[in-house]
């Protein structure tokens, strides 16, 4: 497999480097962060995986070295991470099994790759949504989507619902003072989710794990503080923004009250 460059629109900013999330200890293809390990757990055995915004190609190289995937494509939109991913793949002797491509979003994927799973991790949920939406032509509809947004989960779930993707699994975890969610989806036909399911996550809302509830306790305090600041602001705040914030506070309060009863 060969490295190649493909640009078809203005660059989309990709993920934060994984190394920033692991208490200052260097991460590499042998040592993944807890967050990436959880992402890796959702990659089907033997998958042909495209990792978009691969940050050094750590996930792909680790999975290939463990014998868990059969082929990989690392997509990078900027030259520096592209070169870093090339180096990781080359140093592990995997250049024939993992292609590293300088490309924007899903443009890194070619039909001949026969990709069966796509991971987009460490970006905002809106960015992941925009990549999926802009590059729908590169989706066959049979791939598993393994998504780890840094916030913006609600609009991402909205896109998945509108494009007939069922959410198969969800996780919430906390790493270095940040809460992260992992969303696994596959296209299966129309799936209706309620507004609250889109906001909290349909499966997370059912399970209501300790990590999930703790996240929303923290989020409630932040939203209450934000509402207080907005109501005291001298400048007019759009009524729509206030209404949305109050609605979210009401949902979270109700969720936590049910969980404690």
C-alpha positions as CSV (number, residue, x, y, z in Angstrom):
1,X,0.0,0.0,0.0
2,X,1.2,3.5,-0.7
3,X,0.8,6.9,0.8
4,X,-1.2,9.4,-1.3
5,X,-2.5,12.9,-1.1
6,X,-6.2,13.7,-1.6
7,X,-7.7,17.2,-1.0
8,X,-11.3,18.0,-1.9
9,X,-12.3,20.9,0.3
10,X,-11.2,23.2,3.1
11,X,-9.4,21.2,5.8
12,X,-11.3,20.0,8.8
13,X,-9.4,20.1,12.1
14,X,-8.8,16.6,13.4
15,X,-8.3,15.2,16.9
16,X,-6.3,16.3,19.8
17,X,-3.1,14.3,20.2
18,X,-3.7,11.3,22.4
19,X,-0.6,11.9,24.4
20,X,-2.2,15.0,26.0
21,X,-4.6,12.8,27.8
22,X,-2.4,10.4,29.7
23,X,-0.8,12.3,32.6
24,X,2.2,13.4,30.7
25,X,3.4,9.8,30.0
26,X,4.2,9.2,26.4
27,X,1.7,7.1,24.4
28,X,2.7,5.0,21.5
29,X,1.6,2.0,19.4
30,X,2.3,-0.3,22.3
31,X,0.8,1.9,25.1
32,X,-2.6,3.4,24.3
33,X,-4.6,5.6,26.5
34,X,-7.6,4.1,28.4
35,X,-9.8,6.0,26.0
36,X,-8.2,4.5,22.9
37,X,-8.2,1.0,24.5
38,X,-12.0,1.3,24.9
39,X,-12.3,2.4,21.3
40,X,-10.1,-0.5,20.3
41,X,-12.5,-2.9,22.1
42,X,-15.3,-2.0,19.7
43,X,-13.3,-2.8,16.5
44,X,-14.6,-6.1,15.1
45,X,-12.0,-8.9,14.9
46,X,-10.4,-9.0,11.4
47,X,-11.8,-5.6,10.4
48,X,-10.4,-3.5,7.6
49,X,-10.2,-0.3,9.6
50,X,-10.0,3.3,8.5
51,X,-8.9,5.7,11.2
52,X,-9.6,9.3,10.2
53,X,-7.3,11.7,12.0
54,X,-5.1,8.9,13.2
55,X,-2.6,10.9,15.3
56,X,0.6,8.9,14.6
57,X,-1.4,5.9,13.6
58,X,-1.2,4.5,17.1
59,X,-4.6,2.8,17.1
60,X,-4.1,1.1,13.7
61,X,-0.5,0.0,14.5
62,X,-1.5,-1.4,18.0
63,X,-4.4,-3.3,16.5
64,X,-2.4,-4.7,13.6
65,X,0.5,-5.8,16.0
66,X,-2.1,-7.5,18.2
67,X,-3.5,-9.4,15.1
68,X,-6.9,-7.8,15.5
69,X,-7.4,-6.2,12.1
70,X,-6.5,-7.4,8.7
71,X,-5.9,-4.0,7.0
72,X,-5.8,-0.3,7.8
73,X,-6.0,3.1,6.4
74,X,-4.8,6.2,8.3
75,X,-6.2,9.5,7.1
76,X,-4.5,12.8,8.0
77,X,-5.4,16.2,6.8
78,X,-2.2,18.0,7.8
79,X,1.4,17.2,6.7
80,X,3.0,16.9,10.2
81,X,0.6,14.2,11.6
82,X,0.7,12.5,8.2
83,X,4.4,12.2,8.4
84,X,4.2,11.0,12.0
85,X,1.8,8.3,11.1
86,X,4.0,7.2,8.2
87,X,6.9,6.9,10.6
88,X,5.0,4.8,13.1
89,X,3.8,2.5,10.4
90,X,7.2,2.2,8.7
91,X,9.1,1.6,12.0
92,X,6.7,-1.2,12.8
93,X,7.2,-2.9,9.4
94,X,3.5,-2.4,8.5
95,X,3.8,-0.3,5.3
96,X,2.3,-3.2,3.2
97,X,-0.7,-3.5,5.5
98,X,-1.5,0.0,6.6
99,X,-1.9,2.8,4.1
100,X,-1.2,6.4,5.3
101,X,-2.9,9.0,3.2
102,X,-2.9,12.8,3.2
103,X,-6.5,13.4,2.7
104,X,-9.5,15.4,4.0
105,X,-11.9,13.3,6.0
106,X,-13.3,10.2,4.4
107,X,-11.6,11.0,1.1
108,X,-8.7,8.9,2.5
109,X,-10.9,5.8,1.8
110,X,-10.9,4.2,-1.6
111,X,-13.4,1.5,-2.9
112,X,-10.5,-1.0,-3.2
113,X,-9.8,-0.7,0.5
114,X,-13.1,-2.6,1.3
115,X,-13.3,-0.9,4.6
116,X,-15.5,-2.5,7.2
117,X,-15.1,-0.1,10.1
118,X,-14.3,3.6,10.4
119,X,-13.1,5.3,13.6
120,X,-13.2,9.1,14.1
121,X,-12.0,10.0,17.6
122,X,-10.8,13.0,19.6
123,X,-12.7,15.6,17.5
124,X,-15.8,17.6,18.4
125,X,-19.1,15.9,17.7
126,X,-20.0,18.6,15.2
127,X,-16.7,18.0,13.3
128,X,-17.3,14.3,13.2
129,X,-20.9,14.9,11.9
130,X,-19.6,17.3,9.3
131,X,-17.0,14.8,8.0
132,X,-19.6,12.0,7.8
133,X,-22.1,14.3,6.1
134,X,-19.7,15.9,3.6
135,X,-18.2,12.5,2.6
136,X,-21.3,10.3,2.5
137,X,-20.3,9.2,-1.0
138,X,-17.3,7.3,0.7
139,X,-19.7,5.4,3.0
140,X,-21.0,2.0,1.7
141,X,-23.5,1.8,4.5
142,X,-22.2,-1.5,5.8
143,X,-19.3,-0.1,7.9
144,X,-19.3,0.0,11.6
145,X,-18.8,3.6,12.8
146,X,-16.7,3.9,16.0
147,X,-17.0,7.5,17.2
148,X,-15.4,9.2,20.2
149,X,-16.5,12.8,20.2
150,X,-15.0,15.5,22.5
151,X,-18.4,17.0,23.2
152,X,-21.1,17.7,20.7
153,X,-22.6,14.2,21.2
154,X,-26.2,15.4,20.6
155,X,-25.8,16.8,17.1
156,X,-23.8,13.7,16.2
157,X,-26.5,11.4,17.4
158,X,-29.1,13.5,15.5
159,X,-27.1,12.9,12.3
160,X,-26.9,9.2,12.9
161,X,-30.7,9.0,13.5
162,X,-31.4,11.0,10.4
163,X,-29.3,8.7,8.3
164,X,-30.7,5.5,9.6
165,X,-27.9,4.5,11.9
166,X,-28.7,2.5,15.0
167,X,-26.6,3.1,18.1
168,X,-25.3,-0.4,19.1
169,X,-23.2,0.6,22.1
170,X,-22.2,3.6,24.1
171,X,-19.7,4.2,26.9
172,X,-18.8,7.1,29.1
173,X,-15.4,7.4,30.8
174,X,-13.4,10.0,32.6
175,X,-9.8,10.5,31.7
176,X,-7.6,13.3,33.2
177,X,-10.5,15.5,34.4
178,X,-12.4,15.2,31.1
179,X,-15.6,13.1,30.4
180,X,-15.6,11.3,27.1
181,X,-18.3,9.2,25.3
182,X,-17.8,6.5,22.7
183,X,-20.7,5.8,20.3
184,X,-20.9,2.7,18.1
185,X,-23.3,2.7,15.2
186,X,-24.3,0.8,12.1
187,X,-26.9,1.5,9.4
188,X,-30.0,-0.6,9.9
189,X,-33.0,1.4,8.7
190,X,-35.1,4.1,10.4
191,X,-34.5,4.4,14.2
192,X,-36.5,6.9,16.2
193,X,-34.8,8.4,19.2
194,X,-36.4,10.9,21.6
195,X,-34.9,14.3,22.2
196,X,-33.6,13.1,25.6
197,X,-32.2,10.0,24.1
198,X,-30.3,12.1,21.6
199,X,-29.1,14.4,24.4
200,X,-28.0,11.7,26.9
201,X,-27.5,8.7,24.7
202,X,-30.2,6.1,24.4
203,X,-28.2,3.2,25.8
204,X,-26.4,5.3,28.4
205,X,-29.8,6.6,29.5
206,X,-31.0,3.0,30.0
207,X,-27.9,1.8,31.8
208,X,-27.3,4.9,34.0
209,X,-23.9,3.8,35.2
210,X,-22.1,5.5,38.0
211,X,-19.7,7.2,35.5
212,X,-22.7,8.5,33.5
213,X,-24.5,9.9,36.5
214,X,-21.4,11.5,37.9
215,X,-20.8,13.2,34.5
216,X,-24.2,14.7,34.6
217,X,-23.9,15.9,38.2
218,X,-20.8,17.8,37.1
219,X,-22.5,19.1,34.0
220,X,-25.6,20.2,35.9
221,X,-23.4,22.4,38.2
222,X,-21.8,24.0,35.1
223,X,-25.1,24.6,33.4
224,X,-26.7,26.2,36.5
225,X,-23.7,28.5,36.8
226,X,-24.0,29.4,33.1
227,X,-27.7,30.2,33.5
228,X,-27.0,32.4,36.5
229,X,-24.3,34.3,34.6
230,X,-26.6,34.7,31.6
231,X,-29.6,36.0,33.6
232,X,-27.3,38.6,35.2
233,X,-25.7,39.7,32.0
234,X,-26.2,43.3,31.0
235,X,-26.5,42.4,27.3
236,X,-29.6,40.7,26.0
237,X,-29.3,36.9,25.6
238,X,-31.3,35.3,22.8
239,X,-34.4,33.7,24.3
240,X,-33.8,30.5,22.3
241,X,-30.5,30.1,24.0
242,X,-32.0,30.6,27.4
243,X,-34.9,28.2,26.7
244,X,-32.5,25.5,25.5
245,X,-30.3,25.8,28.6
246,X,-33.3,25.7,30.9
247,X,-34.6,22.6,29.1
248,X,-31.3,20.9,29.5
249,X,-31.2,21.7,33.2
250,X,-34.7,20.4,33.6
251,X,-33.8,17.1,31.9
252,X,-30.6,16.6,33.9
253,X,-32.4,17.4,37.2
254,X,-35.1,14.9,36.4
255,X,-32.6,12.3,35.4
256,X,-30.6,12.6,38.7
257,X,-33.8,12.7,40.8
258,X,-35.0,9.4,39.2
259,X,-31.6,7.8,39.8
260,X,-31.6,8.7,43.5
261,X,-35.1,7.7,44.2
